[in-house]
Each structure stands twice: as structure tokens, then as C-alpha cells.
């Protein structure tokens, strides 16, 4: 073998391909990842960026092509092989042990030992020093399963840093974090880079990518479109490269309901201990109402109470003028209320079942004969709704876990359209999806509203709330503190209401 030049990239991929069934996820990719930089991978869902990151981290083995690390060709059969070369990954789908504590998850497999015994005091000291260095504050002894998604994401980040990896692949690391936590993470990444750590950063948030990346690789349909310095890119140029076309308008034009439109959902004095206290709002036919607020403001708990997934301690819910009090999700569904949860993997979908099975699951009575699912009937009943959310016909029989995040989100919408609800509550409807899929979801929500459905959208993205909602209800500390007109509301209005500060301050 000829001598390798001194100025070599940390990772080099040449002609790399990866196929899942009939789908070519990565198609003859050539890319160099230089040492000690933040190298971002961007593209639509299904573009291959997450798969490429997983190949680098040893999660997937390429079907063909070459992977070089530090000038040597490598063959990773598992993440452990990559970790031996100083490479680890923070995956989009969290991989934690729910019953174990935070500190146990962070140091799982890399504990301090003496004479074969785990040194718990030494591990705790390492953990405290790590948290101080990163700027995170998490109770060491709390079970990971009791943490919020944002807190679990922090555990993943701490675990990767604790392994002293020289290259960290981060797949959508900020998707579940709030603004302050994102700032902390970005500061952490910059510190890691300045120490010489290489970061492969996969994200849909283009402004975030441009704020932190040194180099950006744009992917489309499994192929590399281009690799360029981040300083020479803008969100608009990245979108054009990702989609192969311009996207001039992020949100569809708002179509406000008629002033005489009837009230479909009326919530009065809703309380759910310990996070929700005396929340009230109405949603009319054809209206999109946004629930805004900081993480922990009670938005999701309010939605879950309306959907019968949380016990209602006080207050009333009226649907089309009739009081209801759903004690289960089944009762809420029967009343015509549907919920798209923020955690599609844990609460929204059966990841190992097919698209068709997920779509028909809440409506088995529509596709059964004599208590047995009639597969032909199931296929016929689901075809129209699956087509309405633009999922490729070839993917309808595949397991949901094999789909991109955007298509998984579309499946969650499709499953409620088999028996159209009167109220659709969408909690973080575009979390973890690309810019193209976001616009498709925005168009879809507006179409449902124009057809007379009452729509509630919960989002941590203030721009999303401003861009979609006809009215905005802002929650703070479990209470509704302001109601804003979607015609004139600004980002400042929402943020100041959420924080309880004066606009003039």
C-alpha cells in the first residue's frame, strides 16, 4: 500500500451504497469529513443523510463502497467497532435504559472499576464534573424513563461526550430541546470542536446548521448534491439544493373561517394536576388554534386531557355544544377527537407494523368481518387516505420503522382520516421532518380546516404558530395567559406572553 498523505480527512467515503429492501437509501456517495470541524449533512427526509451518519458510526454496514478512518480502510459491523476508533453517535431515536438512573445511562459500559467492582463514588464525581463542563443540570439518580424527551436528549449527549469520542455523529440533537437548551448544546459543540473533536451534524434546522457548521453536504435522493463551506450558503440556497427547486413561501396563505362558523370545541376551566390550571379556549369549525408556551407550560397535558389520555381534575369539555368527559382515548375517538402526539415512536405508531396496519388500527371495526381483519377490505379502506397524504404506494406494506421521519408523520395523519374526526389536535406536527415535508403538513392542516374540521396545533416553533394559527392561546405555568389574533400577532408577542415579560421591556 502506498504511503498515505499527511493531510488526510478524518473520514473518507468512496462509492458508498446502502439499500433497504427495494429502496436505495445511499447511492454511490463520495464525501470527505475533515478533522476537528463541524460537518453538517442536510436534505429532505429520505435523502439518506441519517443513513450516511449511521454508516460512519457503525450502525449500518455499507453494501458496497469504501469507508476510511484516519487514513485506514475500515469495516464496521456494529457501533462497538466504531467506538474502538473513537466514533460514537447520538441517534434521532433515543436508545436509553428507562429503568436505570441518569448516571448509570451516561456511563453504561465505561464505568470506573477497581478489583472488578464498580466505583460508584468515582462515577458520580465524573458525572458532576461532566455536567459542570457541558452546562447541563440533570439529577444523577433519577430514572431516565421519568424524564421528558428534552431531558432524555441531554442524557444521550452526556453519554456521547463521556466516551471521549474523537468523532460524534449527532442526528437531530436539538429536535426536542428548547431555545435555552439549544444555545447550551451549540456552545458545547463549539467547545468540542475547539478541542479537536469532529462533529457530523444531521439536522433539518437550516439556520441552526449555518450558525454552527464549518462545512455542509447537501443530499437528495441518496446522492450528494454538493459539499461546500457553510459561510457561502444561506437557508434559501440550501433549500433549493435539497429540493431541486425554490420554495418561496414557507407557510400557505391563511384562510380565516367565516365569522358565523359554529364553535366545535369549547374548553372551560380545564385542570390536570399538577401542570394544568384553569385553561379555557374555543375552536370553531374551519379554525386553526395554536397553543404556544415554553416546555413545561402544560400544552401537551392539556391536549392529552381533551383526548382522554390524562385524568381531568376539573373543568368542562363541550363538543358541538354537548358536554363530554372522555375517560379514555377510545371514548375521545368515538366522540370524534383525534390526537397526533409529539412522540411518534413511543405514543403514535407501532414501528414494526406496516403503514396499512397503523392506519387502520384505531378503526378496526371498519375493516373486520366476524371479528377477523379482512385484509382486502383493510387495504381498500386505507388506500385512499394513504394516497391523500402522498405516501408512495410501494411503501404501504412496509414496516413504519423503515420510513423517513416525514413519512412516519404522514402515517399519523392518515390513520385519523379513515373516520374523519371533528377535532384534530396536532402536538409538534413537524418535529424531525424536513422543510419539504413541513410545507406538505402545513398545507394538509389548512386543507382539513377549510373542510370544516377544528384544528389545534401545539408547537415549540414560534414561527410555525405564527404562520399557521388563526388564533393563538399562550400558556404559562399551566395557565392560559393571553389570546392573540393570528392576523396581527408577532413572534415578540408570543415570546413575551410565554415568559411573562413586557413587550416594551
Helices and strands as residue ranges (DSSP letters): E 11-20, E 23-33, E 38-42, H 49-56, E 64-69, E 72-74, H 79-84, E 87-90, H 102-106, E 113-114, E 117-118, H 120-134, G 144-146, H 149-162, E 167-171, H 179-194, E 198-202, H 206-212, E 215-220, E 223-229, G 230-232, H 235-243, E 263-272, E 276-284, E 288-292, H 299-306, E 314-319, E 322-324, H 329-335, E 337-340, I 344-348, H 355-360, G 361-366, E 368-369, E 372-373, H 375-388, G 393-395, G 400-402, H 405-417, E 423-427, H 435-450, E 454-458, H 462-468, E 471-476, E 479-485, H 491-499
